Amino acid sequence: MERLKDPDSVSPQAGSGSASPRQERRGVVAAAVYQQGQRIRDIRIGEAGEWRSRENAIVWIGLHEPDEVLLHQVQAEFNLHPLAIEDAAQPHQRPKLEIYGDAMFIVARTAHMKDGEIIFGETHLFVGRGYVVSVRHGESSSYLAVRQRCEATPTALAHGENYILYSILDFIVDNYMPVIEVVQEEVEKLEDLVLREQLAKSDIERLYLLRRKLLRLRNAVVPLVDVCRRYEHIDLPGMDPTLQSLFRDVTDHVRRVQEDIDALREVLAFAFEASVMIGQTEQTAIARKLAAWAAILAVPTAIAGIYGMNFDDMPELKFQYGYFVVLGVIGVLCLSLFTFFRRRKWL
């Protein structure tokens, strides 16, 4: 959505009855009227209902975290449903599409990268005959580029409010891709690290954080698949059949995002499982080495224990070369055990 500006910085287009910047409320990012794909002028919220009723006129209003007073003013101008206004006033809604008479209410979650973190926002859209109202909550990329792109193609913008809706949804979905690319780079680094060495505690924490981020991103994307799929049908209010292919393209893009997210989550799951298996393998190898050395050391320990008993009648005690024979037996047995364990790759 358009970047939030102070109302004093919004200069209206020339024309009689032009909106005064100082008369506009905070929270209004942009409010303009279009006819035949051409921008006519900026307007005040109080003029929106009048312009919307004119033939071939489209009112496009962008709001950022509006208060209830501003939302109720917009509701009065376009006769919006109270339940939709109630949802728009409260962020953290699940992505959805609801139809109220001849109007639609759409909720979409936005995502972008900031300082290496995924920042989620929320956009609520009211779409009806002759108007589009976007309500943005939280941080998101500026929608100014969407407005400029639409204004640069008057022929396409002449399709009306549904083309504006398509442009916004397409922009939201396209902004998922840079997030996926950044996460994919981190996943690949972790995957390479797993193949080289066992993950440290910090790496495992990082892996879990990535899985949690992807889960939040998936929760934002997956419901949007159903929303976009419904736009492929012409039974929605005011839907132009010529725009079906555009909404189908958005659906394909958001499905691809969903597939990428699922693939990355599987890679992270495999990386974690591989790390656990590598750790278990190393622990088993260490246990084998300890067991092998314990068995080898048990030979001299046992023999020394036998000859350490304080008995007088032990036949080997009077043998002249008994000490050297015992040492030799110990050496042969230890060397035999060492060779045996070495062949079994325990040492």
C-alpha positions as CSV (number, residue, x, y, z in Angstrom):
1,M,0.0,0.0,0.0
2,E,1.1,3.6,-0.5
3,R,3.6,4.8,2.0
4,L,2.0,6.7,4.8
5,K,2.3,10.5,4.5
6,D,1.3,13.4,6.5
7,P,-1.9,14.8,5.0
8,D,-0.2,18.2,4.5
9,S,2.2,16.5,2.0
10,V,-0.7,15.4,-0.3
11,S,-1.4,17.9,-3.0
12,P,-4.7,17.5,-4.7
13,Q,-5.1,17.8,-8.5
14,A,-6.4,21.0,-9.9
15,G,-10.1,21.4,-10.3
16,S,-13.2,23.0,-8.8
17,G,-14.0,21.7,-5.4
18,S,-10.6,20.1,-5.0
19,A,-9.9,18.6,-1.6
20,S,-7.9,20.7,0.8
21,P,-4.9,18.7,2.2
22,R,-5.5,20.2,5.7
23,Q,-9.1,19.1,5.7
24,E,-8.1,15.4,5.4
25,R,-7.8,13.0,8.3
26,R,-4.6,11.3,9.3
27,G,-4.7,7.7,8.1
28,V,-5.7,8.6,4.6
29,V,-2.7,7.8,2.3
30,A,-4.4,8.6,-1.0
31,A,-7.9,9.1,-2.3
32,A,-8.4,9.7,-6.0
33,V,-11.1,9.2,-8.6
34,Y,-10.6,7.7,-12.1
35,Q,-12.7,7.7,-15.3
36,Q,-11.9,5.6,-18.3
37,G,-8.6,4.7,-16.8
38,Q,-7.5,8.3,-16.3
39,R,-6.9,9.9,-13.0
40,I,-9.3,12.8,-12.6
41,R,-8.4,14.3,-9.3
42,D,-7.8,13.7,-5.6
43,I,-10.8,13.9,-3.4
44,R,-11.8,14.0,0.2
45,I,-13.4,11.1,1.9
46,G,-16.7,13.0,2.2
47,E,-16.8,13.3,-1.6
48,A,-16.2,9.6,-2.3
49,G,-19.9,8.5,-2.3
50,E,-20.9,11.3,-4.8
51,W,-18.0,10.5,-7.2
52,R,-18.7,6.7,-7.0
53,S,-22.2,7.2,-8.2
54,R,-21.1,8.9,-11.4
55,E,-20.9,6.8,-14.6
56,N,-17.6,5.1,-15.3
57,A,-16.1,6.6,-12.2
58,I,-13.8,4.5,-9.9
59,V,-12.9,5.8,-6.5
60,W,-9.6,4.3,-5.1
61,I,-8.9,5.1,-1.5
62,G,-5.8,3.9,0.5
63,L,-5.9,3.9,4.3
64,H,-3.2,3.1,6.8
65,E,-4.3,2.0,10.3
66,P,-7.4,4.3,10.3
67,D,-9.3,5.0,13.5
68,E,-12.9,3.9,14.0
69,V,-14.2,7.4,13.1
70,L,-12.5,7.3,9.7
71,L,-13.7,3.8,9.0
72,H,-17.2,4.7,9.8
73,Q,-16.9,7.7,7.5
74,V,-15.8,5.4,4.7
75,Q,-18.6,3.0,5.6
76,A,-21.2,5.8,5.3
77,E,-19.9,6.8,1.9
78,F,-20.0,3.3,0.4
79,N,-22.6,1.7,2.5
80,L,-20.2,-1.0,3.7
81,H,-21.4,-3.9,5.8
82,P,-20.9,-3.4,9.6
83,L,-19.3,-6.8,10.0
84,A,-16.7,-6.0,7.4
85,I,-15.9,-2.7,9.0
86,E,-15.6,-4.5,12.4
87,D,-13.0,-6.9,10.8
88,A,-11.1,-4.1,9.1
89,A,-10.7,-2.2,12.4
90,Q,-9.0,-5.2,14.0
91,P,-5.8,-6.6,12.5
92,H,-4.7,-10.3,12.7
93,Q,-7.5,-11.5,10.6
94,R,-7.2,-14.8,8.7
95,P,-7.0,-14.3,4.9
96,K,-10.5,-14.7,3.5
97,L,-13.0,-13.5,0.9
98,E,-16.5,-12.5,2.1
99,I,-19.4,-11.3,0.0
100,Y,-21.9,-8.8,1.3
101,G,-24.6,-8.2,-1.3
102,D,-22.9,-6.6,-4.3
103,A,-19.7,-5.8,-2.4
104,M,-16.6,-8.0,-1.5
105,F,-14.4,-7.9,1.6
106,I,-10.9,-9.4,1.2
107,V,-8.2,-10.0,3.8
108,A,-4.6,-10.7,2.7
109,R,-1.4,-11.1,4.7
110,T,1.7,-9.3,3.4
111,A,5.3,-10.2,4.1
112,H,8.7,-8.6,3.4
113,M,12.2,-8.7,4.7
114,K,13.6,-6.2,7.1
115,D,17.0,-6.5,8.9
116,G,17.0,-10.2,8.1
117,E,13.6,-10.8,9.7
118,I,10.2,-11.5,8.0
119,I,7.8,-8.7,8.8
120,F,4.2,-9.5,8.4
121,G,1.4,-7.0,7.7
122,E,-2.2,-7.1,6.8
123,T,-4.3,-5.6,4.0
124,H,-8.1,-5.4,4.0
125,L,-9.8,-4.6,0.7
126,F,-13.4,-3.4,0.1
127,V,-14.4,-3.8,-3.5
128,G,-17.7,-2.8,-5.0
129,R,-19.2,-1.1,-8.0
130,G,-17.2,2.0,-8.5
131,Y,-14.8,1.8,-5.6
132,V,-11.8,0.1,-4.0
133,V,-10.8,0.8,-0.4
134,S,-7.6,-0.7,0.9
135,V,-6.9,-0.7,4.7
136,R,-3.3,-1.5,5.7
137,H,-2.3,-2.6,9.2
138,G,1.4,-3.0,10.2
139,E,4.4,-2.7,7.9
140,S,4.3,-3.7,4.3
141,S,5.9,-2.6,1.0
142,S,4.5,0.6,-0.4
143,Y,1.5,0.3,-2.7
144,L,2.5,3.5,-4.5
145,A,4.1,1.3,-7.2
146,V,0.8,-0.4,-7.8
147,R,-1.0,2.9,-8.2
148,Q,1.7,4.2,-10.6
149,R,1.6,1.1,-12.6
150,C,-2.1,1.2,-13.0
151,E,-2.1,4.8,-13.9
152,A,0.6,4.1,-16.5
153,T,-1.8,1.7,-18.3
154,P,-5.1,3.5,-18.7
155,T,-6.5,0.9,-21.0
156,A,-6.1,-1.8,-18.4
157,L,-7.3,0.5,-15.5
158,A,-10.4,1.1,-17.5
159,H,-11.5,-2.4,-16.6
160,G,-12.4,-0.9,-13.2
161,E,-12.3,-1.9,-9.6
162,N,-11.5,-5.6,-10.3
163,Y,-8.3,-4.7,-12.2
164,I,-7.2,-2.6,-9.3
165,L,-7.9,-5.6,-7.0
166,Y,-5.9,-7.9,-9.3
167,S,-3.0,-5.4,-9.3
168,I,-2.9,-5.3,-5.5
169,L,-3.2,-9.1,-5.0
170,D,-0.5,-9.6,-7.6
171,F,1.8,-7.2,-5.9
172,I,1.2,-8.9,-2.5
173,V,2.0,-12.3,-4.0
174,D,5.1,-11.1,-5.9
175,N,6.5,-9.7,-2.6
176,Y,6.5,-13.2,-1.2
177,M,9.2,-14.3,-3.6
178,P,12.1,-12.2,-2.2
179,V,11.2,-13.5,1.3
180,I,11.3,-17.1,-0.1
181,E,14.7,-16.4,-1.8
182,V,16.3,-15.1,1.5
183,V,14.9,-18.0,3.5
184,Q,16.1,-20.4,0.8
185,E,19.7,-19.1,1.1
186,E,19.7,-19.7,4.8
187,V,18.3,-23.2,4.4
188,E,21.0,-24.1,1.8
189,K,23.7,-22.8,4.2
190,L,22.3,-25.0,7.0
191,E,22.0,-28.0,4.7
192,D,25.7,-27.6,3.6
193,L,26.6,-27.3,7.3
194,V,24.9,-30.5,8.2
195,L,26.8,-32.4,5.5
196,R,30.1,-31.0,6.7
197,E,29.8,-31.3,10.5
198,Q,27.3,-31.8,13.3
199,L,25.1,-28.8,14.0
200,A,25.9,-26.8,17.1
201,K,23.2,-25.7,19.5
202,S,23.0,-22.3,17.9
203,D,22.5,-23.8,14.5
204,I,19.7,-26.0,15.8
205,E,18.0,-22.9,17.3
206,R,18.4,-21.2,13.9
207,L,16.8,-24.2,12.2
208,Y,13.8,-24.1,14.5
209,L,13.4,-20.4,14.0
210,L,13.5,-20.8,10.2
211,R,10.8,-23.5,10.5
212,R,8.7,-21.2,12.6
213,K,9.1,-18.4,10.1
214,L,8.1,-20.7,7.2
215,L,5.1,-21.9,9.2
216,R,3.9,-18.3,9.7
217,L,4.5,-17.5,6.1
218,R,2.6,-20.6,5.0
219,N,-0.3,-19.7,7.3
220,A,-0.4,-16.3,5.4
221,V,-0.1,-17.8,1.9
222,V,-2.3,-21.0,2.0
223,P,-5.6,-19.3,2.7
224,L,-4.9,-16.8,-0.1
225,V,-4.8,-19.7,-2.6
226,D,-8.6,-20.3,-1.9
227,V,-9.2,-16.5,-2.2
228,C,-7.5,-16.2,-5.5
229,R,-9.1,-19.4,-6.8
230,R,-12.6,-17.9,-6.2
231,Y,-11.7,-15.0,-8.5
232,E,-11.3,-17.4,-11.4
233,H,-15.1,-17.7,-11.5
234,I,-17.4,-15.1,-12.9
235,D,-20.1,-15.6,-10.1
236,L,-18.5,-12.9,-8.0
237,P,-20.2,-9.4,-7.9
238,G,-19.1,-7.2,-10.8
239,M,-16.5,-9.7,-12.1
240,D,-15.3,-9.0,-15.6
241,P,-14.8,-12.3,-17.5
242,T,-11.8,-10.8,-19.4
243,L,-9.9,-10.6,-16.1
244,Q,-10.2,-14.3,-15.3
245,S,-6.9,-15.1,-16.9
246,L,-5.2,-12.5,-14.7
247,F,-6.6,-13.9,-11.5
248,R,-5.7,-17.4,-12.7
249,D,-2.1,-16.1,-13.1
250,V,-2.1,-14.8,-9.5
251,T,-3.5,-18.2,-8.3
252,D,-0.6,-20.0,-10.1
253,H,1.9,-17.7,-8.5
254,V,0.6,-18.1,-5.0
255,R,0.5,-21.9,-5.5
256,R,4.1,-21.8,-6.5
257,V,4.9,-19.9,-3.3
258,Q,3.1,-22.5,-1.3
259,E,5.0,-25.3,-3.0
260,D,8.3,-23.5,-2.3
261,I,7.4,-23.1,1.3
262,D,6.5,-26.7,1.7
263,A,9.7,-27.8,-0.1
264,L,11.8,-25.6,2.2
265,R,10.1,-27.0,5.3
266,E,10.8,-30.5,4.2
267,V,14.4,-29.7,3.6
268,L,14.7,-28.2,7.1
269,A,13.0,-31.3,8.5
270,F,15.5,-33.6,6.6
271,A,18.4,-31.4,7.8
272,F,17.3,-31.8,11.4
273,E,16.8,-35.5,11.0
274,A,20.2,-35.8,9.3
275,S,21.8,-33.9,12.2
276,V,20.2,-36.1,14.7
277,M,21.3,-39.2,12.9
278,I,24.8,-37.9,12.5
279,G,24.9,-37.1,16.2
280,Q,23.6,-40.6,17.1
281,T,26.2,-42.2,14.7
282,E,29.0,-40.2,16.4
283,Q,27.8,-41.2,19.9
284,T,27.6,-44.9,18.8
285,A,31.2,-44.6,17.4
286,I,32.4,-43.1,20.7
287,A,30.6,-45.8,22.7
288,R,32.2,-48.5,20.6
289,K,35.7,-47.1,21.1
290,L,35.1,-46.9,24.9
291,A,33.8,-50.4,25.0
292,A,36.8,-51.7,22.9
293,W,39.4,-50.0,25.1
294,A,37.5,-51.2,28.2
295,A,37.8,-54.8,26.9
296,I,41.5,-54.4,26.2
297,L,42.2,-52.9,29.6
298,A,40.2,-55.6,31.2
299,V,42.9,-58.2,30.3
300,P,45.8,-56.8,32.3
301,T,43.3,-55.7,35.1
302,A,42.0,-59.2,35.5
303,I,45.5,-60.9,35.4
304,A,47.0,-58.3,37.7
305,G,44.0,-58.8,40.0
306,I,44.5,-62.6,40.1
307,Y,48.2,-62.3,41.0
308,G,47.6,-59.6,43.4
309,M,45.8,-62.0,45.8
310,N,47.8,-62.7,48.9
311,F,48.0,-66.5,48.7
312,D,51.2,-68.4,49.5
313,D,50.4,-71.5,47.4
314,M,50.2,-70.1,43.9
315,P,52.3,-72.2,41.5
316,E,53.4,-69.4,39.3
317,L,54.9,-67.4,42.2
318,K,58.1,-69.6,42.4
319,F,58.6,-69.7,38.6
320,Q,61.8,-67.8,37.7
321,Y,60.5,-66.3,34.5
322,G,56.8,-66.1,35.6
323,Y,56.8,-62.3,35.6
324,F,58.0,-62.0,32.0
325,V,55.6,-64.8,30.9
326,V,52.7,-63.0,32.4
327,L,53.7,-59.7,30.7
328,G,54.0,-61.5,27.4
329,V,50.6,-63.1,27.8
330,I,49.1,-59.8,28.6
331,G,50.7,-58.1,25.6
332,V,49.6,-60.9,23.2
333,L,46.0,-60.8,24.5
334,C,45.8,-57.0,24.3
335,L,47.4,-56.9,20.9
336,S,44.9,-59.6,19.7
337,L,42.0,-57.7,21.0
338,F,43.2,-54.4,19.5
339,T,43.6,-56.1,16.1
340,F,40.2,-57.6,16.4
341,F,38.4,-54.3,17.2
342,R,40.5,-52.5,14.6
343,R,39.2,-54.9,11.9
344,R,35.7,-54.4,13.1
345,K,36.3,-50.6,12.9
346,W,35.6,-50.0,16.5
347,L,39.0,-48.4,16.8
